[in-house]
Amino acid sequence: MEMGRKMMAVVVVVLVMVLLEGSKALELCNMNEDGLMACKPAVTAPNPVTPTPECCQALSGADLTCLCSYRNSFILPSLGIDPDLAMALPAKCNLTTPTNC
């Protein structure tokens, strides 16, 4: 039950952010839209590619703990991102994956 409330809180926060930001570019966990788009081919099933240097550079500045919080949410799949591939991305970019991720 507690997990459901946390998930609802995340959804509400994201929706409020979207409404407040209006036409501004998408940003998620300190990754801007360019960084997200650079990484998308590496986290899109069924044929993910090796992450590009641009993707890894964007990911190196991201809040990985924040990204981990989206692992079980509907948000990543709604953006066309496979959560399992996304969680494997830090290791592919030689970054340390946060514990409990």
Protein Blocks (a to p, Z undefined) as FASTA:
>chain_A
ZZmmmmmmmmmmmmmmmmmnmmaccdeehiafklmmmmmmmmccfbdcdddfklmmmmmm
pcfklmmmmmmmmklmmnopafklmmmmmmmnopacdehZZ
